[in-house]
Amino acid sequence: MSQLEENFQNTLFKLIPQTKNLGIQIFRIDENQITVRGSYALNKNHLDIVFGGSIAAISITTAWSLVQSKIEQAGLKGNLVIKRQEIDYLLPVKTDFECVASFQSADDWESFKKTYQEKGRAKVIVTAQIISESKVTSKFQGVFVLYK
């Protein structure tokens, strides 16, 4: 884990303490993508698969983290919240897993940043996928809003 990932993980656990209980670790932050590792053992349910609520929470957290890390890197100030979300559960998760979140297109971040600087409010769509055993097990899409 690089200093960027370690610093952001500490920020995440400070801003949203519950995320620490999900057993997630910020693995990699790239230009338009973030990857989080998740723990099967800390999120399994009575069926010995990862609890759907954990999958949803980790997907939201990973997507939010992508936008929040970009906000911090750009030096923007404001409040980031989720406005809407949708998730499809495709396969059960029976192992440790990764969640990968990204913007829909490479231009989304620049457009979001420009709108926020001009209007003091902006929204962006972020997608996330849970990957277990090299298979996509869920697909998430969320709308996030930054406001002053």
DSSP file (Angstrom, degrees, kcal/mol; ACC not computed):
  #  RESIDUE AA STRUCTURE BP1 BP2  ACC     N-H-->O    O-->H-N    N-H-->O    O-->H-N    TCO  KAPPA ALPHA  PHI   PSI    X-CA   Y-CA   Z-CA
    1    1 A M              0   0    0      0, 0.0    27,-0.1     0, 0.0    26,-0.1   0.000 360.0 360.0 360.0 126.6    0.0    0.0    0.0
    2    2 A S     >  -     0   0    0     25,-0.3     4,-2.6     1,-0.1     5,-0.2  -0.227 360.0 -99.1 -77.9 174.0    1.5    3.4   -1.0
    3    3 A Q  H  > S+     0   0    0      1,-0.2     4,-2.9     2,-0.2     5,-0.3   0.872 123.1  56.5 -62.1 -37.5    1.3    6.5    1.1
    4    4 A L  H  > S+     0   0    0      2,-0.2     4,-2.3     1,-0.2    -1,-0.2   0.945 111.1  42.2 -59.3 -49.4   -1.7    7.7   -0.9
    5    5 A E  H  > S+     0   0    0      2,-0.2     4,-2.6     1,-0.2    -2,-0.2   0.911 115.5  49.5 -65.5 -42.8   -3.7    4.6   -0.2
    6    6 A E  H  X S+     0   0    0     -4,-2.6     4,-2.0     2,-0.2    -2,-0.2   0.927 112.4  47.4 -63.5 -44.9   -2.7    4.5    3.5
    7    7 A N  H  X S+     0   0    0     -4,-2.9     4,-2.0     1,-0.2    -1,-0.2   0.913 113.8  47.3 -62.8 -42.7   -3.5    8.1    4.0
    8    8 A F  H  X S+     0   0    0     -4,-2.3     4,-3.0    -5,-0.3    -2,-0.2   0.898 108.7  54.2 -69.4 -37.3   -6.9    7.8    2.3
    9    9 A Q  H  X S+     0   0    0     -4,-2.6     4,-2.4     2,-0.2    -1,-0.2   0.914 109.1  49.1 -60.6 -41.6   -7.7    4.6    4.3
   10   10 A N  H  X S+     0   0    0     -4,-2.0     4,-1.5     2,-0.2    -1,-0.2   0.900 111.9  49.2 -62.8 -40.7   -7.1    6.5    7.5
   11   11 A T  H  X S+     0   0    0     -4,-2.0     4,-3.1     2,-0.2     5,-0.3   0.926 110.2  51.1 -62.7 -45.4   -9.3    9.3    6.3
   12   12 A L  H  X S+     0   0    0     -4,-3.0     4,-3.0     1,-0.2     7,-0.2   0.935 110.3  47.8 -58.1 -49.0  -12.0    6.9    5.4
   13   13 A F  H  < S+     0   0    0     -4,-2.4    -1,-0.2     1,-0.2    -2,-0.2   0.804 114.9  47.5 -65.1 -28.6  -12.0    5.2    8.8
   14   14 A K  H  < S+     0   0    0     -4,-1.5    -2,-0.2    -5,-0.2    -1,-0.2   0.920 116.9  40.4 -76.1 -45.8  -12.1    8.6   10.5
   15   15 A L  H  < S+     0   0    0     -4,-3.1    -2,-0.2     1,-0.3    -3,-0.2   0.862 133.5  21.8 -72.9 -35.8  -14.9   10.1    8.4
   16   16 A I  S >< S-     0   0    0     -4,-3.0     3,-2.1    -5,-0.3     4,-0.4  -0.714  70.4-177.5-133.0  81.0  -17.0    6.9    8.3
   17   17 A P  T >> S+     0   0    0      0, 0.0     3,-1.5     0, 0.0     4,-0.5   0.782  76.9  67.6 -53.9 -32.3  -15.9    4.7   11.3
   18   18 A Q  H >> S+     0   0    0      1,-0.3     3,-1.0     2,-0.2     4,-0.6   0.786  85.4  71.6 -60.3 -27.1  -18.3    1.9   10.4
   19   19 A T  H X4>S+     0   0    0     -3,-2.1     3,-0.9     1,-0.3     5,-0.8   0.801  87.5  63.0 -62.5 -27.4  -16.2    1.1    7.3
   20   20 A K  H X45S+     0   0    0     -3,-1.5     3,-1.4    -4,-0.4    -1,-0.3   0.871  97.3  57.6 -63.5 -35.4  -13.4   -0.2    9.5
   21   21 A N  H <<5S+     0   0    0     -3,-1.0    -1,-0.2    -4,-0.5    -2,-0.2   0.671  93.0  68.6 -69.7 -16.7  -15.8   -3.0   10.7
   22   22 A L  T <<5S-     0   0    0     -3,-0.9    17,-0.7    -4,-0.6    -1,-0.3   0.592 105.1-126.9 -77.8  -9.9  -16.3   -4.1    7.1
   23   23 A G  T < 5 +     0   0    0     -3,-1.4     2,-0.2    -4,-0.3    16,-0.2   0.842  54.1 154.1  70.1  33.2  -12.8   -5.3    7.0
   24   24 A I      < -     0   0    0     -5,-0.8     2,-0.4    14,-0.2    -1,-0.2  -0.629  28.1-163.1 -96.4 156.1  -11.9   -3.4    3.9
   25   25 A Q  E     -A   37   0A   0     12,-2.0    12,-2.9    -2,-0.2     2,-0.6  -0.993  25.1-122.9-137.2 127.8   -8.5   -2.2    2.8
   26   26 A I  E     +A   36   0A   0     -2,-0.4    10,-0.2    10,-0.2     3,-0.1  -0.594  35.9 174.7 -67.9 117.6   -7.8    0.4    0.2
   27   27 A F  E     -     0   0A   0      8,-2.5     2,-0.3    -2,-0.6   -25,-0.3   0.886  57.1  -0.9 -94.9 -48.3   -5.6   -1.5   -2.3
   28   28 A R  E     -A   35   0A   0      7,-1.9     7,-2.9   -27,-0.1     2,-0.5  -0.983  48.7-162.7-151.6 134.3   -5.0    0.9   -5.2
   29   29 A I  E     +A   34   0A   0     -2,-0.3     5,-0.2     5,-0.2     2,-0.2  -0.978  23.1 174.6-115.4 118.3   -6.0    4.4   -6.2
   30   30 A D        -     0   0    0      3,-3.3     3,-0.3    -2,-0.5    -2,-0.0  -0.491  49.0 -83.1-110.5-176.7   -5.5    5.2   -9.8
   31   31 A E  S    S+     0   0    0      1,-0.2     3,-0.0    -2,-0.2    -1,-0.0   0.906 123.2   3.8 -56.2 -47.9   -6.5    8.2  -11.9
   32   32 A N  S    S+     0   0    0     71,-0.0    71,-1.2    70,-0.0     2,-0.3   0.055 126.4  57.1-129.2  24.9  -10.1    7.1  -12.6
   33   33 A Q  E     - B   0 102A   0     -3,-0.3    -3,-3.3    69,-0.2     2,-0.4  -0.996  52.8-161.5-155.7 151.1  -10.4    4.0  -10.5
   34   34 A I  E     -AB  29 101A   0     67,-2.2    67,-2.5    -2,-0.3     2,-0.4  -0.997   8.3-156.3-135.8 142.3  -10.1    2.6   -7.0
   35   35 A T  E     -AB  28 100A   0     -7,-2.9    -8,-2.5    -2,-0.4    -7,-1.9  -0.980   9.5-173.6-122.3 130.0   -9.7   -1.0   -5.8
   36   36 A V  E     -AB  26  99A   0     63,-2.7    63,-2.8    -2,-0.4     2,-0.4  -0.945  16.5-139.4-119.7 139.8  -10.6   -2.1   -2.3
   37   37 A R  E     -AB  25  98A   0    -12,-2.9   -12,-2.0    -2,-0.4     2,-0.3  -0.828  20.9-159.2 -98.5 140.3  -10.0   -5.6   -0.9
   38   38 A G  E     - B   0  97A   0     59,-3.2    59,-1.7    -2,-0.4     2,-0.5  -0.879  14.1-122.5-123.7 153.5  -12.7   -7.1    1.3
   39   39 A S     >  -     0   0    0    -17,-0.7     4,-0.5    -2,-0.3    57,-0.1  -0.818   9.2-165.2 -99.0 121.9  -12.8   -9.9    3.9
   40   40 A Y  H >> S+     0   0    0     -2,-0.5     3,-1.3     1,-0.2     4,-1.1   0.939  91.6  55.9 -62.7 -48.5  -15.0  -12.9    3.5
   41   41 A A  H 34 S+     0   0    0      1,-0.3     3,-0.2     2,-0.2    -1,-0.2   0.834 109.2  45.4 -57.9 -37.0  -14.6  -13.9    7.1
   42   42 A L  H 34 S+     0   0    0      1,-0.2    -1,-0.3   -20,-0.1    -2,-0.2   0.575 121.5  37.3 -84.0  -9.0  -15.9  -10.5    8.4
   43   43 A N  H << S+     0   0    0     -3,-1.3     8,-3.0    -4,-0.5    11,-0.2   0.351  83.7 120.2-125.0   4.8  -18.8  -10.3    6.1
   44   44 A K  B  <  -F   50   0B   0     -4,-1.1     6,-0.2     6,-0.3     2,-0.1  -0.350  44.1-153.7 -75.7 155.3  -20.2  -13.9    5.8
   45   45 A N    >   -     0   0    0      4,-2.5     3,-1.8    -2,-0.1    -1,-0.1  -0.368  42.3 -72.7-112.1-166.9  -23.7  -14.7    6.7
   46   46 A H  T 3  S+     0   0    0      1,-0.3    -2,-0.1    -2,-0.1     0, 0.0   0.618 129.5  57.5 -67.3 -13.6  -25.5  -17.9    7.9
   47   47 A L  T 3  S-     0   0    0      2,-0.3    -1,-0.3     0, 0.0     3,-0.1   0.335 115.7-113.8 -96.2   5.5  -25.3  -19.3    4.4
   48   48 A D  S <  S+     0   0    0     -3,-1.8     2,-0.3     1,-0.3    -2,-0.1   0.838  84.0 107.5  60.4  36.0  -21.5  -19.0    4.4
   49   49 A I  S    S-     0   0    0     -6,-0.1    -4,-2.5    -9,-0.0    -1,-0.3  -0.904  85.2 -79.8-129.7 163.1  -21.6  -16.4    1.6
   50   50 A V  B     -F   44   0B   0     43,-2.5    43,-0.3    -2,-0.3    -6,-0.3  -0.470  55.1-107.6 -67.2 130.5  -20.9  -12.7    1.9
   51   51 A F    >>  -     0   0    0     -8,-3.0     4,-2.0    -2,-0.2     3,-0.6  -0.308  18.5-131.2 -58.5 132.3  -24.0  -10.9    3.2
   52   52 A G  H 3> S+     0   0    0      1,-0.3     4,-2.4     2,-0.2     5,-0.2   0.836 107.7  57.4 -56.8 -35.2  -25.8   -8.8    0.6
   53   53 A G  H 3> S+     0   0    0      2,-0.2     4,-2.6     1,-0.2    -1,-0.3   0.870 106.1  49.5 -64.7 -36.4  -25.9   -5.8    2.9
   54   54 A S  H <> S+     0   0    0     -3,-0.6     4,-3.0   -11,-0.2     5,-0.3   0.905 108.8  52.4 -67.5 -41.2  -22.1   -5.9    3.2
   55   55 A I  H  X S+     0   0    0     -4,-2.0     4,-2.2     2,-0.2    -2,-0.2   0.929 112.8  45.1 -60.1 -44.6  -21.8   -6.1   -0.6
   56   56 A A  H  X S+     0   0    0     -4,-2.4     4,-2.6     2,-0.2     5,-0.2   0.936 114.7  47.6 -64.1 -46.7  -24.0   -3.0   -0.9
   57   57 A A  H  X S+     0   0    0     -4,-2.6     4,-2.6     1,-0.2    -2,-0.2   0.904 114.1  46.5 -62.7 -42.2  -22.1   -1.1    1.8
   58   58 A I  H  X S+     0   0    0     -4,-3.0     4,-2.5     2,-0.2    -1,-0.2   0.875 112.0  51.3 -70.0 -36.6  -18.7   -2.0    0.4
   59   59 A S  H  X S+     0   0    0     -4,-2.2     4,-2.3    -5,-0.3    -2,-0.2   0.937 113.4  44.3 -64.4 -46.6  -19.8   -1.0   -3.1
   60   60 A I  H  X S+     0   0    0     -4,-2.6     4,-3.0     1,-0.2     5,-0.2   0.933 114.7  49.9 -61.4 -46.3  -21.2    2.3   -1.9
   61   61 A T  H  X S+     0   0    0     -4,-2.6     4,-2.4    -5,-0.2    -2,-0.2   0.900 111.7  47.5 -61.4 -42.5  -18.0    2.9    0.2
   62   62 A T  H  X S+     0   0    0     -4,-2.5     4,-1.8     2,-0.2    -1,-0.2   0.930 114.5  45.7 -66.5 -44.9  -15.7    2.1   -2.7
   63   63 A A  H  X S+     0   0    0     -4,-2.3     4,-1.6     1,-0.2    -2,-0.2   0.928 114.6  48.1 -63.5 -45.3  -17.6    4.3   -5.1
   64   64 A W  H  X S+     0   0    0     -4,-3.0     4,-3.0     1,-0.2     5,-0.2   0.897 108.8  55.6 -60.2 -40.9  -17.7    7.2   -2.6
   65   65 A S  H  X S+     0   0    0     -4,-2.4     4,-2.7    -5,-0.2     5,-0.2   0.865 102.6  55.5 -62.8 -37.6  -14.0    6.7   -1.8
   66   66 A L  H  X S+     0   0    0     -4,-1.8     4,-1.7     2,-0.2    -1,-0.2   0.960 114.3  39.0 -58.6 -50.8  -13.1    7.2   -5.5
   67   67 A V  H  X S+     0   0    0     -4,-1.6     4,-2.4     1,-0.2    -2,-0.2   0.926 116.3  50.9 -67.5 -44.6  -14.9   10.5   -5.6
   68   68 A Q  H  X S+     0   0    0     -4,-3.0     4,-2.4     1,-0.2    -1,-0.2   0.888 109.1  50.8 -62.7 -39.7  -13.8   11.6   -2.2
   69   69 A S  H  X S+     0   0    0     -4,-2.7     4,-2.4    -5,-0.2    -1,-0.2   0.900 111.3  48.3 -65.9 -38.5  -10.1   10.8   -2.9
   70   70 A K  H  X S+     0   0    0     -4,-1.7     4,-1.9    -5,-0.2    -2,-0.2   0.884 110.1  52.8 -66.4 -38.7  -10.3   12.9   -6.1
   71   71 A I  H  X>S+     0   0    0     -4,-2.4     5,-2.1     2,-0.2     4,-0.6   0.933 111.7  45.6 -60.6 -46.8  -11.9   15.8   -4.2
   72   72 A E  H ><5S+     0   0    0     -4,-2.4     3,-1.0     1,-0.2    -2,-0.2   0.912 111.5  51.3 -64.6 -43.3   -9.1   15.7   -1.7
   73   73 A Q  H 3<5S+     0   0    0     -4,-2.4    -1,-0.2     1,-0.2    -2,-0.2   0.834 111.8  48.3 -62.9 -32.1   -6.4   15.5   -4.3
   74   74 A A  H 3<5S-     0   0    0     -4,-1.9    -1,-0.2    -5,-0.2    -2,-0.2   0.539 111.2-122.0 -85.5  -7.5   -8.0   18.5   -6.1
   75   75 A G  T <<5 +     0   0    0     -3,-1.0    -3,-0.2    -4,-0.6     2,-0.2   0.735  56.8 155.2  73.6  22.2   -8.2   20.6   -2.9
   76   76 A L      < -     0   0    0     -5,-2.1     2,-0.4    -6,-0.2    -1,-0.2  -0.519  31.8-148.0 -80.7 151.1  -12.0   21.0   -3.2
   77   77 A K        +     0   0    0     -2,-0.2     2,-0.3     2,-0.0    69,-0.0  -0.971  44.3  89.0-120.1 135.5  -14.1   21.6   -0.1
   78   78 A G  S    S-     0   0    0     -2,-0.4     2,-0.5    70,-0.1    70,-0.2  -0.968  71.0 -71.8 165.5-175.1  -17.6   20.4    0.2
   79   79 A N  E     -C  147   0A   0     68,-3.2    68,-1.8    -2,-0.3     2,-0.5  -0.939  35.8-156.1-114.0 123.0  -19.9   17.6    1.4
   80   80 A L  E     +C  146   0A   0     -2,-0.5     2,-0.3    66,-0.2    66,-0.2  -0.870  22.4 163.4-103.1 124.9  -20.1   14.4   -0.7
   81   81 A V  E     -C  145   0A   0     64,-2.6    64,-2.9    -2,-0.5     2,-0.4  -0.922  38.9-110.9-134.4 160.0  -23.3   12.3   -0.4
   82   82 A I  E     -C  144   0A   0     -2,-0.3    62,-0.2    62,-0.2     3,-0.1  -0.785  26.6-179.2 -90.7 136.0  -24.9    9.5   -2.3
   83   83 A K  E     -     0   0A   0     60,-3.6     2,-0.3    -2,-0.4    61,-0.2   0.792  65.9  -1.8-100.3 -40.3  -28.2   10.5   -4.0
   84   84 A R  E     -C  143   0A   0     59,-1.2    59,-2.8     2,-0.0    -1,-0.4  -0.994  60.9-174.0-153.7 150.4  -29.2    7.3   -5.6
   85   85 A Q  E     -C  142   0A   0     -2,-0.3     2,-0.3    57,-0.2    57,-0.2  -0.993   7.0-173.6-148.2 154.8  -28.0    3.7   -6.0
   86   86 A E  E     -C  141   0A   0     55,-2.1    55,-2.6    -2,-0.3     2,-0.4  -0.989   8.9-174.4-145.5 140.5  -28.8    0.5   -7.7
   87   87 A I  E     -C  140   0A   0     -2,-0.3     2,-0.5    53,-0.2    53,-0.2  -1.000  11.6-159.2-140.6 140.2  -27.1   -2.9   -7.3
   88   88 A D  E     -C  139   0A   0     51,-2.8    51,-2.2    -2,-0.4     2,-0.6  -0.979  12.8-148.0-116.6 127.7  -27.5   -6.2   -9.1
   89   89 A Y  E     +C  138   0A   0     -2,-0.5    49,-0.3    49,-0.2    48,-0.0  -0.860  24.4 167.8 -95.7 118.0  -26.4   -9.4   -7.3
   90   90 A L        +     0   0    0     47,-3.0    48,-0.2    -2,-0.6    -1,-0.2   0.833  60.2   4.7-101.9 -40.8  -25.1  -11.9   -9.9
   91   91 A L  S    S-     0   0    0     46,-1.9    -1,-0.3    44,-0.1     2,-0.1  -0.981  78.3 -99.0-144.8 151.5  -23.3  -14.6   -8.0
   92   92 A P        -     0   0    0      0, 0.0     2,-0.5     0, 0.0   -41,-0.1  -0.417  34.0-130.9 -69.4 151.5  -22.7  -15.5   -4.3
   93   93 A V        +     0   0    0    -43,-0.3   -43,-2.5     1,-0.1     4,-0.1  -0.927  33.4 164.9-107.8 122.1  -19.3  -14.5   -2.9
   94   94 A K        +     0   0    0     -2,-0.5     2,-0.3   -45,-0.2    -1,-0.1   0.247  59.9  39.9-121.4   9.7  -17.6  -17.3   -1.0
   95   95 A T  S    S-     0   0    0      1,-0.1   -45,-0.1   -55,-0.0     0, 0.0  -0.859 100.7 -63.6-143.4 175.2  -14.0  -15.9   -0.7
   96   96 A D        -     0   0    0     -2,-0.3    37,-0.4   -57,-0.1     2,-0.3  -0.304  65.3-171.1 -56.1 157.5  -12.1  -12.7    0.0
   97   97 A F  E     -B   38   0A   0    -59,-1.7   -59,-3.2    35,-0.1     2,-0.3  -0.876  22.7-124.0-148.7 172.3  -12.9  -10.3   -2.8
   98   98 A E  E     -BD  37 131A   0     33,-2.4    33,-3.3    -2,-0.3     2,-0.5  -0.933  11.0-152.7-122.5 151.4  -12.2   -7.0   -4.4
   99   99 A C  E     -BD  36 130A   0    -63,-2.8   -63,-2.7    -2,-0.3     2,-0.5  -0.996  12.4-167.2-122.3 125.9  -14.4   -4.1   -5.2
  100  100 A V  E     -BD  35 129A   0     29,-2.4    29,-2.0    -2,-0.5     2,-0.4  -0.959   4.7-173.0-117.6 121.6  -13.4   -1.9   -8.2
  101  101 A A  E     +BD  34 128A   0    -67,-2.5   -67,-2.2    -2,-0.5     2,-0.3  -0.896  10.7 162.4-115.1 143.9  -15.1    1.5   -8.7
  102  102 A S  E     -BD  33 127A   0     25,-2.5    25,-2.6    -2,-0.4   -69,-0.2  -0.978  40.1 -98.0-151.8 162.3  -14.7    3.8  -11.6
  103  103 A F  E     - D   0 126A   0    -71,-1.2    23,-0.2    -2,-0.3     3,-0.1  -0.471  38.3-117.0 -75.0 156.4  -16.2    6.7  -13.4
  104  104 A Q  S    S+     0   0    0     21,-1.0     2,-0.3    -2,-0.1    -1,-0.1   0.865  95.5   9.1 -65.6 -35.4  -18.4    5.9  -16.4
  105  105 A S  S >  S-     0   0    0      1,-0.0     3,-1.2   -73,-0.0     4,-0.4  -0.951  77.5-111.5-141.1 162.5  -16.0    7.7  -18.8
  106  106 A A  T 3  S+     0   0    0     -2,-0.3     4,-0.4     1,-0.3     3,-0.3   0.737 115.6  56.5 -65.2 -23.1  -12.6    9.4  -18.5
  107  107 A D  T 3> S+     0   0    0      1,-0.2     4,-2.2     2,-0.1    -1,-0.3   0.600  82.5  87.3 -84.6 -11.7  -14.2   12.8  -18.9
  108  108 A D  H <> S+     0   0    0     -3,-1.2     4,-2.6     1,-0.2     5,-0.2   0.885  86.4  49.7 -59.3 -43.3  -16.6   12.5  -15.9
  109  109 A W  H  > S+     0   0    0     -4,-0.4     4,-2.9    -3,-0.3     5,-0.2   0.943 112.0  46.8 -64.5 -46.9  -14.2   13.7  -13.3
  110  110 A E  H  > S+     0   0    0     -4,-0.4     4,-2.4     1,-0.2    -1,-0.2   0.897 114.5  47.7 -62.6 -40.0  -13.1   16.9  -15.2
  111  111 A S  H  X S+     0   0    0     -4,-2.2     4,-2.5     2,-0.2    -1,-0.2   0.919 112.9  48.9 -64.8 -44.0  -16.7   17.7  -16.0
  112  112 A F  H  X S+     0   0    0     -4,-2.6     4,-2.4    -5,-0.2    -2,-0.2   0.936 112.8  47.4 -59.3 -49.2  -17.8   17.1  -12.3
  113  113 A K  H  X S+     0   0    0     -4,-2.9     4,-2.4     1,-0.2    -2,-0.2   0.911 112.6  48.8 -62.0 -44.8  -14.9   19.3  -11.1
  114  114 A K  H  X S+     0   0    0     -4,-2.4     4,-1.9    -5,-0.2    -1,-0.2   0.925 111.7  48.8 -63.4 -45.5  -15.7   22.1  -13.5
  115  115 A T  H  X S+     0   0    0     -4,-2.5     4,-3.0     1,-0.2     6,-0.5   0.912 111.8  49.9 -60.7 -42.9  -19.4   22.1  -12.7
  116  116 A Y  H  X S+     0   0    0     -4,-2.4     4,-2.5     1,-0.2    -2,-0.2   0.921 110.5  49.1 -63.4 -43.5  -18.7   22.2   -9.0
  117  117 A Q  H  < S+     0   0    0     -4,-2.4    -1,-0.2     1,-0.2    -2,-0.2   0.837 118.8  40.0 -65.5 -32.0  -16.3   25.1   -9.3
  118  118 A E  H  < S+     0   0    0     -4,-1.9    -2,-0.2    -5,-0.2    -1,-0.2   0.859 132.9  18.7 -83.5 -38.1  -18.8   27.1  -11.4
  119  119 A K  H  < S-     0   0    0     -4,-3.0    -3,-0.2     2,-0.2    -2,-0.2   0.571  91.6-122.2-115.2 -12.6  -22.0   26.2   -9.5
  120  120 A G  S  < S+     0   0    0     -4,-2.5    28,-1.4    -5,-0.4     2,-0.3   0.632  90.3  69.0  77.6  12.1  -21.0   25.0   -6.1
  121  121 A R  E     + E   0 147A   0     -6,-0.5     2,-0.3    26,-0.2    26,-0.2  -0.945  55.2 162.3-160.1 137.6  -22.8   21.7   -6.7
  122  122 A A  E     - E   0 146A   0     24,-2.1    24,-2.7    -2,-0.3     2,-0.3  -0.991  18.6-150.3-155.8 156.6  -22.2   18.8   -9.0
  123  123 A K  E     - E   0 145A   0     -2,-0.3     2,-0.3    22,-0.2    22,-0.2  -0.951  10.8-175.9-131.2 153.7  -23.1   15.2   -9.5
  124  124 A V  E     - E   0 144A   0     20,-2.2    20,-2.8    -2,-0.3     2,-0.5  -0.996  22.3-129.0-146.9 146.4  -21.3   12.2  -11.0
  125  125 A I  E     - E   0 143A   0     -2,-0.3   -21,-1.0    18,-0.2     2,-0.4  -0.842  25.7-173.0 -98.1 132.4  -22.2    8.6  -11.7
  126  126 A V  E     -DE 103 142A   0     16,-2.7    16,-2.7    -2,-0.5     2,-0.3  -0.979   7.5-155.8-125.4 137.7  -19.8    5.9  -10.4
  127  127 A T  E     -DE 102 141A   0    -25,-2.6   -25,-2.5    -2,-0.4     2,-0.3  -0.811  10.7-174.2-108.3 154.2  -20.0    2.2  -11.1
  128  128 A A  E     -DE 101 140A   0     12,-2.1    12,-3.1    -2,-0.3     2,-0.4  -0.995   7.3-162.7-146.3 148.4  -18.5   -0.6   -8.9
  129  129 A Q  E     -DE 100 139A   0    -29,-2.0   -29,-2.4    -2,-0.3     2,-0.5  -0.997  15.4-139.7-132.2 136.4  -18.1   -4.3   -9.3
  130  130 A I  E     -DE  99 138A   0      8,-1.4     7,-3.1    -2,-0.4     8,-1.0  -0.838  24.0-163.5 -89.2 130.1  -17.4   -7.0   -6.6
  131  131 A I  E     +DE  98 136A   0    -33,-3.3   -33,-2.4    -2,-0.5     2,-0.4  -0.972  14.4 169.5-121.2 125.6  -15.0   -9.5   -8.0
  132  132 A S  E >  S- E   0 135A   0      3,-2.5     3,-1.8    -2,-0.5   -35,-0.1  -1.000  71.4  -4.0-136.2 132.5  -14.5  -12.9   -6.4
  133  133 A E  T 3  S-     0   0    0    -37,-0.4    -1,-0.1    -2,-0.4     3,-0.1   0.888 129.7 -58.3  51.4  43.4  -12.5  -15.8   -7.9
  134  134 A S  T 3  S+     0   0    0      1,-0.2     2,-0.4    -3,-0.1    -1,-0.3   0.628 116.2 112.4  64.1  17.2  -12.0  -13.8  -11.1
  135  135 A K  E <  S- E   0 132A   0     -3,-1.8    -3,-2.5   -44,-0.0     2,-0.6  -0.945  73.0-120.1-121.4 141.8  -15.8  -13.4  -11.6
  136  136 A V  E     + E   0 131A   0     -2,-0.4    -5,-0.2    -5,-0.2     3,-0.1  -0.694  33.2 175.5 -75.6 119.6  -18.0  -10.3  -11.4
  137  137 A T  E     +     0   0A   0     -7,-3.1   -47,-3.0    -2,-0.6   -46,-1.9   0.622  61.3  12.6-105.4 -17.3  -20.4  -11.1   -8.6
  138  138 A S  E     -CE  89 130A   0     -8,-1.0    -8,-1.4   -49,-0.3     2,-0.4  -0.987  58.2-148.6-156.0 154.6  -22.3   -7.8   -8.4
  139  139 A K  E     -CE  88 129A   0    -51,-2.2   -51,-2.8    -2,-0.3     2,-0.3  -0.995  17.9-173.4-127.9 128.7  -22.7   -4.6  -10.3
  140  140 A F  E     -CE  87 128A   0    -12,-3.1   -12,-2.1    -2,-0.4     2,-0.4  -0.903   8.4-174.5-121.0 145.0  -23.4   -1.3   -8.6
  141  141 A Q  E     +CE  86 127A   0    -55,-2.6   -55,-2.1    -2,-0.3     2,-0.3  -0.980  11.9 176.3-138.8 131.2  -24.2    2.2   -9.9
  142  142 A G  E     -CE  85 126A   0    -16,-2.7   -16,-2.7    -2,-0.4     2,-0.6  -0.972  26.2-139.6-135.8 149.7  -24.5    5.3   -7.7
  143  143 A V  E     -CE  84 125A   0    -59,-2.8   -60,-3.6    -2,-0.3   -59,-1.2  -0.941  25.0-166.8-105.8 122.8  -25.1    9.0   -8.2
  144  144 A F  E     -CE  82 124A   0    -20,-2.8   -20,-2.2    -2,-0.6     2,-0.4  -0.886   3.1-158.2-113.5 143.0  -22.9   11.1   -5.9
  145  145 A V  E     -CE  81 123A   0    -64,-2.9   -64,-2.6    -2,-0.4     2,-0.5  -0.970   4.3-161.5-124.0 133.3  -23.4   14.8   -5.2
  146  146 A L  E     +CE  80 122A   0    -24,-2.7   -24,-2.1    -2,-0.4     2,-0.3  -0.959  22.0 167.8-110.0 130.1  -20.9   17.3   -3.9
  147  147 A Y  E      CE  79 121A   0    -68,-1.8   -68,-3.2    -2,-0.5   -26,-0.2  -0.965 360.0 360.0-141.1 157.0  -22.3   20.5   -2.5
  148  148 A K              0   0    0    -28,-1.4   -27,-0.1    -2,-0.3   -70,-0.1   0.436 360.0 360.0 -85.1 360.0  -21.0   23.5   -0.4
